[in-house]
């Protein structure tokens, strides 16, 4: 009987404590930054610097407009035999550079 009383008392105390607590989640908002994101943009830069630079000097990304890059990238991606991930990463890197 004493154990039941202690158990019931403990449950009541825990319930009283729990009802008085308010759970608040704090979300960190991303800070605006010009730092290069790690993936896929950084991987795209690596692909550009290793595979694309094998055949020719790399132009400064800002030397072409987005429209020009949209015409230049597809044939170069095919010529360099890039995988789908590599192609997406290079494109993401070029677009990121144009925006920053």
N, C-alpha and C positions, 0 to 999 in steps of 0.2 A: 504494500500500500504506500509505503514511504517512497519507493522508487517511482511509482506512478505519479505521485504528487510532484516529485522533483522533475520528472520528464515533462509533465504538463506545465509546470512553472517555467522550465527552460524554453518550451515552445512558445508560451505566451510572451516571454521576454524577447525572444528572437523576432517574433511577429511585430511586437511593439517597436523594436529597433528598426526593422525593415520598413515599416510603413512610414517612418519619419525620414527616411533617406530618399534623396532625389538623385537619380543617376543622370549625369550630364556628360555627354560626349563632346570632346573638343576636337574639332577637325582643323587640321592645318591647311590653310589655303596656299596653293602654289604661288610662289613669289615670281613676279615677272623678271626674267633674266635673259641675257643673251648668251649664256653658257650653252654649249652644244649638248643636246640630249644624248644620253648614252647609246640608245638603240632606237631606231635603226639608223639614225643620222650619222652617228660616229662610225658605225660599221660601213656605211656608204662612203664615207670619206676614205676609209682604209682601202676599200675596193677601188675607188677612183685612183688613189695614189699608187696602188700596186698593179692592178690589171690594166687600167686605161693608160697609165704612164709608160707602159711597156712599148707602146707603138708611137706615141707622140708626146710633145710637151703639153702640159695641161694649161688651158687658158684660165684666167681668173674667172670665177663663176659669174661675177657681176659684169663681165664683158659682153654677155649675151642676155637678152630678155627671156622671160619665161616662154614666150612663143617660139623663140629661136631654139631654146633648149628642148622644147617639145618636138622639134623637128630633128635636132641633132642626136638626142639620146637613143631613140629606138634603133636606128641603123648601127650605132656604135655598140649598143648592148648586144645586138646580134653578132656583130663582127668580133667582139670580145668573148662571145660564147658565155655570157653571164647566166647564172641560175636565176630563177624567178625571184628568190630572196635577194640576191645581189643586185639585180636590176631595180627592185623596189627600194632597196637601201640607197643606191646611188641616186635615184630620182628623189628620194626623201632628202638626202643631203643637199643636192643642188637646189631644191625648192626652199629648204631651210636657209641656205646661204643667201638666196635672193631676198628673203624676207628680213634677214638680220644684217 
